[in-house]
Amino acid sequence: MKLILVLLLLASAKTAATQDFSSRSLPARSLAKGTWDFGLIGGGGTGLGYAKDTQFMYAGGRVGRIITKDYGDGLRRGNFEWAVEMLPLYTVLTPHGSVYGGSFKPAVCKWNFTSGKTVAPYVSMAGGILFSTRNLPASNTSWVNFTPQAALGAHLFLKPGKALLIEGAYVHHSNAGLSAYNPGYNASLFFTIGYSWFRRWE
């Protein structure tokens, strides 16, 4: 009899936990600690100020992992994610012609807000590097540029573990003194769209 009661209690606890999990919002269910974030992304942007006649196009992928549990209450509730971004297609359209390259961002630090029902906004900061087939900007500069950025974005969940991604970013390009001449592209606005899959393996 005692064994039956214990089994019934365990079954009830498991059912309650399952019901609690299924009642949680899509962001809370999908953006849990230990989850992997796989995404395909693409977009474009434009330079600002003296670089307003320069445009950018790019495409690639992003892989991240949520490394903390949720912290905070209400709208502030969220967690921290570390990601890397690979953009093998990175084209800069300049007044002197198109320049091709590829970019790698090994440090994308994101804070995911998880209190929404289907939308999970995020803020991020990233540092990366761009390798190009010619010097950027044109002249006696460098074919290597560094690309720090700050971004605002959101995941729009269609179902558990699957979401559309939209993002706007402020991006800086600079060769950081690798050449004597470093005008860079001090400010650019990038707009990114994509699709993300979230997976967790126990």
ZADO-1210 file (C-alpha; in nm, 4 decimals, padded with zeros to 6 digits):
<atoms>
<atom x="00.0000" y="00.0000" z="00.0000" code="MET" pos="1"/>
<atom x="00.2801" y="00.2395" z="00.0925" code="LYS" pos="2"/>
<atom x="00.4534" y="00.1613" z="-00.2365" code="LEU" pos="3"/>
<atom x="00.1350" y="00.2455" z="-00.4294" code="ILE" pos="4"/>
<atom x="00.1013" y="00.5770" z="-00.2416" code="LEU" pos="5"/>
<atom x="00.4628" y="00.6654" z="-00.3191" code="VAL" pos="6"/>
<atom x="00.4139" y="00.5823" z="-00.6881" code="LEU" pos="7"/>
<atom x="00.0940" y="00.7901" z="-00.6997" code="LEU" pos="8"/>
<atom x="00.2735" y="01.0871" z="-00.5398" code="LEU" pos="9"/>
<atom x="00.5603" y="01.0608" z="-00.7859" code="LEU" pos="10"/>
<atom x="00.3209" y="01.0404" z="-01.0800" code="ALA" pos="11"/>
<atom x="00.1274" y="01.3419" z="-00.9537" code="SER" pos="12"/>
<atom x="00.4456" y="01.5441" z="-00.9123" code="ALA" pos="13"/>
<atom x="00.5611" y="01.4551" z="-01.2623" code="LYS" pos="14"/>
<atom x="00.2209" y="01.5464" z="-01.4101" code="THR" pos="15"/>
<atom x="00.2211" y="01.8802" z="-01.2276" code="ALA" pos="16"/>
<atom x="00.5713" y="01.9568" z="-01.3498" code="ALA" pos="17"/>
<atom x="00.4719" y="01.8695" z="-01.7054" code="THR" pos="18"/>
<atom x="00.1625" y="02.0875" z="-01.6880" code="GLN" pos="19"/>
<atom x="00.3642" y="02.3739" z="-01.5409" code="ASP" pos="20"/>
<atom x="00.6198" y="02.3471" z="-01.8227" code="PHE" pos="21"/>
<atom x="00.3550" y="02.3306" z="-02.0948" code="SER" pos="22"/>
<atom x="00.1810" y="02.6388" z="-01.9549" code="SER" pos="23"/>
<atom x="00.4961" y="02.8516" z="-01.9704" code="ARG" pos="24"/>
<atom x="00.5381" y="03.1027" z="-02.2518" code="SER" pos="25"/>
<atom x="00.7202" y="03.0082" z="-02.5704" code="LEU" pos="26"/>
<atom x="01.0268" y="03.2211" z="-02.4858" code="PRO" pos="27"/>
<atom x="01.0515" y="03.0745" z="-02.1347" code="ALA" pos="28"/>
<atom x="01.0198" y="02.7197" z="-02.2713" code="ARG" pos="29"/>
<atom x="01.2639" y="02.7717" z="-02.5575" code="SER" pos="30"/>
<atom x="01.5259" y="02.9980" z="-02.3980" code="LEU" pos="31"/>
<atom x="01.6201" y="02.7877" z="-02.0973" code="ALA" pos="32"/>
<atom x="01.9657" y="02.7421" z="-01.9457" code="LYS" pos="33"/>
<atom x="02.1715" y="02.4910" z="-02.1440" code="GLY" pos="34"/>
<atom x="01.9813" y="02.5470" z="-02.4693" code="THR" pos="35"/>
<atom x="02.1714" y="02.5761" z="-02.7985" code="TRP" pos="36"/>
<atom x="02.0726" y="02.8489" z="-03.0430" code="ASP" pos="37"/>
<atom x="02.1269" y="02.7774" z="-03.4150" code="PHE" pos="38"/>
<atom x="02.0418" y="03.0466" z="-03.6667" code="GLY" pos="39"/>
<atom x="02.0650" y="03.1417" z="-04.0324" code="LEU" pos="40"/>
<atom x="02.0905" y="03.5169" z="-04.0831" code="ILE" pos="41"/>
<atom x="02.1261" y="03.7734" z="-04.3584" code="GLY" pos="42"/>
<atom x="02.0846" y="04.1431" z="-04.4055" code="GLY" pos="43"/>
<atom x="02.2269" y="04.4717" z="-04.5136" code="GLY" pos="44"/>
<atom x="02.3107" y="04.8191" z="-04.4010" code="GLY" pos="45"/>
<atom x="02.4382" y="05.1614" z="-04.4860" code="THR" pos="46"/>
<atom x="02.7181" y="05.3831" z="-04.3697" code="GLY" pos="47"/>
<atom x="02.6397" y="05.7090" z="-04.1942" code="LEU" pos="48"/>
<atom x="02.7992" y="06.0517" z="-04.2191" code="GLY" pos="49"/>
<atom x="03.0859" y="06.0653" z="-04.4690" code="TYR" pos="50"/>
<atom x="03.0260" y="05.6931" z="-04.5455" code="ALA" pos="51"/>
<atom x="02.6601" y="05.7364" z="-04.6459" code="LYS" pos="52"/>
<atom x="02.7451" y="05.6299" z="-05.0038" code="ASP" pos="53"/>
<atom x="02.8699" y="05.2910" z="-04.8774" code="THR" pos="54"/>
<atom x="02.6363" y="04.9932" z="-04.8351" code="GLN" pos="55"/>
<atom x="02.6803" y="04.6462" z="-04.6881" code="PHE" pos="56"/>
<atom x="02.5274" y="04.3045" z="-04.7569" code="MET" pos="57"/>
<atom x="02.5987" y="03.9851" z="-04.5608" code="TYR" pos="58"/>
<atom x="02.4764" y="03.6322" z="-04.4894" code="ALA" pos="59"/>
<atom x="02.5812" y="03.3454" z="-04.2684" code="GLY" pos="60"/>
<atom x="02.5009" y="03.1718" z="-03.9424" code="GLY" pos="61"/>
<atom x="02.5028" y="03.2079" z="-03.5674" code="ARG" pos="62"/>
<atom x="02.5513" y="02.9495" z="-03.2917" code="VAL" pos="63"/>
<atom x="02.4919" y="03.0319" z="-02.9279" code="GLY" pos="64"/>
<atom x="02.4358" y="02.8715" z="-02.5903" code="ARG" pos="65"/>
<atom x="02.2287" y="03.0059" z="-02.3014" code="ILE" pos="66"/>
<atom x="02.4578" y="02.9826" z="-02.0017" code="ILE" pos="67"/>
<atom x="02.2522" y="03.1187" z="-01.7115" code="THR" pos="68"/>
<atom x="01.9102" y="03.0630" z="-01.5629" code="LYS" pos="69"/>
<atom x="01.6550" y="03.3449" z="-01.5666" code="ASP" pos="70"/>
<atom x="01.7156" y="03.6442" z="-01.3405" code="TYR" pos="71"/>
<atom x="01.4924" y="03.9400" z="-01.2565" code="GLY" pos="72"/>
<atom x="01.1178" y="03.9923" z="-01.2372" code="ASP" pos="73"/>
<atom x="00.8517" y="04.1154" z="-01.4767" code="GLY" pos="74"/>
<atom x="00.9698" y="04.2685" z="-01.8009" code="LEU" pos="75"/>
<atom x="01.3327" y="04.2589" z="-01.6834" code="ARG" pos="76"/>
<atom x="01.3377" y="03.8800" z="-01.6490" code="ARG" pos="77"/>
<atom x="01.5925" y="03.7165" z="-01.8752" code="GLY" pos="78"/>
<atom x="01.9139" y="03.5228" z="-01.9177" code="ASN" pos="79"/>
<atom x="02.2615" y="03.5529" z="-02.0659" code="PHE" pos="80"/>
<atom x="02.3703" y="03.3911" z="-02.3926" code="GLU" pos="81"/>
<atom x="02.7134" y="03.3628" z="-02.5525" code="TRP" pos="82"/>
<atom x="02.7208" y="03.3208" z="-02.9295" code="ALA" pos="83"/>
<atom x="02.9573" y="03.3201" z="-03.2258" code="VAL" pos="84"/>
<atom x="02.8680" y="03.4479" z="-03.5695" code="GLU" pos="85"/>
<atom x="03.0119" y="03.3473" z="-03.9080" code="MET" pos="86"/>
<atom x="02.9404" y="03.5573" z="-04.2173" code="LEU" pos="87"/>
<atom x="03.1227" y="03.4012" z="-04.5145" code="PRO" pos="88"/>
<atom x="02.9352" y="03.6369" z="-04.7481" code="LEU" pos="89"/>
<atom x="03.0171" y="03.9998" z="-04.6676" code="TYR" pos="90"/>
<atom x="03.0036" y="04.2532" z="-04.9501" code="THR" pos="91"/>
<atom x="03.0852" y="04.6227" z="-04.9188" code="VAL" pos="92"/>
<atom x="02.9462" y="04.8384" z="-05.1981" code="LEU" pos="93"/>
<atom x="03.1720" y="05.1439" z="-05.2216" code="THR" pos="94"/>
<atom x="03.1890" y="05.4339" z="-05.4724" code="PRO" pos="95"/>
<atom x="03.5030" y="05.2624" z="-05.6062" code="HIS" pos="96"/>
<atom x="03.3345" y="04.9267" z="-05.6662" code="GLY" pos="97"/>
<atom x="03.2328" y="04.6168" z="-05.4714" code="SER" pos="98"/>
<atom x="03.4686" y="04.4616" z="-05.2180" code="VAL" pos="99"/>
<atom x="03.4108" y="04.1030" z="-05.1026" code="TYR" pos="100"/>
<atom x="03.5064" y="03.9385" z="-04.7772" code="GLY" pos="101"/>
<atom x="03.4065" y="03.7341" z="-04.4760" code="GLY" pos="102"/>
<atom x="03.3485" y="03.8168" z="-04.1121" code="SER" pos="103"/>
<atom x="03.3836" y="03.6228" z="-03.7871" code="PHE" pos="104"/>
<atom x="03.2478" y="03.7354" z="-03.4499" code="LYS" pos="105"/>
<atom x="03.3768" y="03.5131" z="-03.1666" code="PRO" pos="106"/>
<atom x="03.2116" y="03.7172" z="-02.8926" code="ALA" pos="107"/>
<atom x="02.8392" y="03.7937" z="-02.9180" code="VAL" pos="108"/>
<atom x="02.7073" y="03.8661" z="-02.5675" code="CYS" pos="109"/>
<atom x="02.3266" y="03.8651" z="-02.5485" code="LYS" pos="110"/>
<atom x="02.0675" y="03.9275" z="-02.2805" code="TRP" pos="111"/>
<atom x="01.7399" y="03.7545" z="-02.3714" code="ASN" pos="112"/>
<atom x="01.4195" y="03.8917" z="-02.2173" code="PHE" pos="113"/>
<atom x="01.1940" y="03.5922" z="-02.1540" code="THR" pos="114"/>
<atom x="00.8762" y="03.7313" z="-01.9941" code="SER" pos="115"/>
<atom x="00.6771" y="03.7672" z="-02.3184" code="GLY" pos="116"/>
<atom x="00.4279" y="03.5119" z="-02.4470" code="LYS" pos="117"/>
<atom x="00.5602" y="03.4805" z="-02.8028" code="THR" pos="118"/>
<atom x="00.8193" y="03.7589" z="-02.8427" code="VAL" pos="119"/>
<atom x="01.1624" y="03.7593" z="-02.6769" code="ALA" pos="120"/>
<atom x="01.3486" y="04.0890" z="-02.7230" code="PRO" pos="121"/>
<atom x="01.7229" y="04.0971" z="-02.6656" code="TYR" pos="122"/>
<atom x="02.0143" y="04.3364" z="-02.6438" code="VAL" pos="123"/>
<atom x="02.3649" y="04.2412" z="-02.7458" code="SER" pos="124"/>
<atom x="02.7205" y="04.3598" z="-02.7845" code="MET" pos="125"/>
<atom x="02.9681" y="04.1908" z="-03.0156" code="ALA" pos="126"/>
<atom x="03.3257" y="04.2073" z="-03.1319" code="GLY" pos="127"/>
<atom x="03.4436" y="04.0666" z="-03.4646" code="GLY" pos="128"/>
<atom x="03.6857" y="04.0878" z="-03.7512" code="ILE" pos="129"/>
<atom x="03.6368" y="04.1398" z="-04.1245" code="LEU" pos="130"/>
<atom x="03.8761" y="04.0088" z="-04.3905" code="PHE" pos="131"/>
<atom x="03.8289" y="04.1619" z="-04.7357" code="SER" pos="132"/>
<atom x="03.9744" y="04.1104" z="-05.0817" code="THR" pos="133"/>
<atom x="04.0859" y="04.4754" z="-05.0970" code="ARG" pos="134"/>
<atom x="04.1645" y="04.7529" z="-04.8515" code="ASN" pos="135"/>
<atom x="03.8646" y="04.9100" z="-04.6769" code="LEU" pos="136"/>
<atom x="03.8024" y="05.1965" z="-04.7072" code="PRO" pos="137"/>
<atom x="03.9876" y="05.2310" z="-05.0391" code="ALA" pos="138"/>
<atom x="04.3365" y="05.3822" z="-05.0255" code="SER" pos="139"/>
<atom x="04.6388" y="05.2987" z="-04.8131" code="ASN" pos="140"/>
<atom x="04.4359" y="05.1362" z="-04.5345" code="THR" pos="141"/>
<atom x="04.4019" y="04.7630" z="-04.4569" code="SER" pos="142"/>
<atom x="04.2244" y="04.4485" z="-04.5766" code="TRP" pos="143"/>
<atom x="04.1621" y="04.3614" z="-04.2083" code="VAL" pos="144"/>
<atom x="03.9053" y="04.5576" z="-04.0070" code="ASN" pos="145"/>
<atom x="03.7573" y="04.5087" z="-03.6617" code="PHE" pos="146"/>
<atom x="03.3790" y="04.5314" z="-03.6217" code="THR" pos="147"/>
<atom x="03.2495" y="04.6104" z="-03.2713" code="PRO" pos="148"/>
<atom x="02.8737" y="04.6553" z="-03.2556" code="GLN" pos="149"/>
<atom x="02.5723" y="04.7048" z="-03.0300" code="ALA" pos="150"/>
<atom x="02.2331" y="04.5639" z="-03.1289" code="ALA" pos="151"/>
<atom x="01.8645" y="04.5441" z="-03.0398" code="LEU" pos="152"/>
<atom x="01.6635" y="04.2501" z="-03.1660" code="GLY" pos="153"/>
<atom x="01.3812" y="04.0084" z="-03.1025" code="ALA" pos="154"/>
<atom x="01.2884" y="03.6454" z="-03.1562" code="HIS" pos="155"/>
<atom x="00.9302" y="03.6031" z="-03.2777" code="LEU" pos="156"/>
<atom x="00.8314" y="03.2503" z="-03.1774" code="PHE" pos="157"/>
<atom x="00.6156" y="03.0506" z="-03.4160" code="LEU" pos="158"/>
<atom x="00.6223" y="02.7352" z="-03.2025" code="LYS" pos="159"/>
<atom x="00.8398" y="02.5936" z="-02.9233" code="PRO" pos="160"/>
<atom x="01.2041" y="02.6026" z="-03.0281" code="GLY" pos="161"/>
<atom x="01.1495" y="02.7879" z="-03.3577" code="LYS" pos="162"/>
<atom x="01.1510" y="03.1627" z="-03.4124" code="ALA" pos="163"/>
<atom x="01.1973" y="03.4375" z="-03.6660" code="LEU" pos="164"/>
<atom x="01.4739" y="03.6854" z="-03.5848" code="LEU" pos="165"/>
<atom x="01.4890" y="04.0593" z="-03.6502" code="ILE" pos="166"/>
<atom x="01.7755" y="04.2840" z="-03.5419" code="GLU" pos="167"/>
<atom x="01.9070" y="04.6364" z="-03.5819" code="GLY" pos="168"/>
<atom x="02.2707" y="04.7123" z="-03.5034" code="ALA" pos="169"/>
<atom x="02.5091" y="05.0059" z="-03.4801" code="TYR" pos="170"/>
<atom x="02.8406" y="04.8870" z="-03.6293" code="VAL" pos="171"/>
<atom x="03.1891" y="05.0388" z="-03.6343" code="HIS" pos="172"/>
<atom x="03.4618" y="04.9352" z="-03.8796" code="HIS" pos="173"/>
<atom x="03.8250" y="05.0140" z="-03.8001" code="SER" pos="174"/>
<atom x="04.1658" y="04.8651" z="-03.8774" code="ASN" pos="175"/>
<atom x="04.2800" y="04.9682" z="-03.5256" code="ALA" pos="176"/>
<atom x="04.6097" y="05.1061" z="-03.6484" code="GLY" pos="177"/>
<atom x="04.7139" y="04.8117" z="-03.8662" code="LEU" pos="178"/>
<atom x="04.7987" y="05.0767" z="-04.1251" code="SER" pos="179"/>
<atom x="04.9111" y="05.4382" z="-04.0930" code="ALA" pos="180"/>
<atom x="04.5776" y="05.5512" z="-04.2426" code="TYR" pos="181"/>
<atom x="04.2636" y="05.4510" z="-04.0525" code="ASN" pos="182"/>
<atom x="03.9510" y="05.6444" z="-04.1563" code="PRO" pos="183"/>
<atom x="03.7302" y="05.3351" z="-04.1054" code="GLY" pos="184"/>
<atom x="03.3546" y="05.3492" z="-04.1261" code="TYR" pos="185"/>
<atom x="03.2838" y="05.5081" z="-03.7920" code="ASN" pos="186"/>
<atom x="02.9102" y="05.4431" z="-03.7913" code="ALA" pos="187"/>
<atom x="02.6864" y="05.2097" z="-03.9900" code="SER" pos="188"/>
<atom x="02.3329" y="05.0834" z="-03.9411" code="LEU" pos="189"/>
<atom x="02.2734" y="04.7130" z="-04.0097" code="PHE" pos="190"/>
<atom x="01.9369" y="04.5344" z="-04.0313" code="PHE" pos="191"/>
<atom x="01.9293" y="04.1569" z="-03.9994" code="THR" pos="192"/>
<atom x="01.6576" y="03.8945" z="-04.0456" code="ILE" pos="193"/>
<atom x="01.6872" y="03.5236" z="-03.9835" code="GLY" pos="194"/>
<atom x="01.5452" y="03.2014" z="-03.8487" code="TYR" pos="195"/>
<atom x="01.6513" y="03.0315" z="-03.5256" code="SER" pos="196"/>
<atom x="01.6233" y="02.6791" z="-03.3886" code="TRP" pos="197"/>
<atom x="01.6627" y="02.6178" z="-03.0164" code="PHE" pos="198"/>
<atom x="01.7670" y="02.2714" z="-02.8987" code="ARG" pos="199"/>
<atom x="01.8503" y="02.1262" z="-02.5599" code="ARG" pos="200"/>
<atom x="02.0158" y="01.7896" z="-02.5054" code="TRP" pos="201"/>
<atom x="02.0158" y="01.6403" z="-02.1576" code="GLU" pos="202"/>
</atoms>
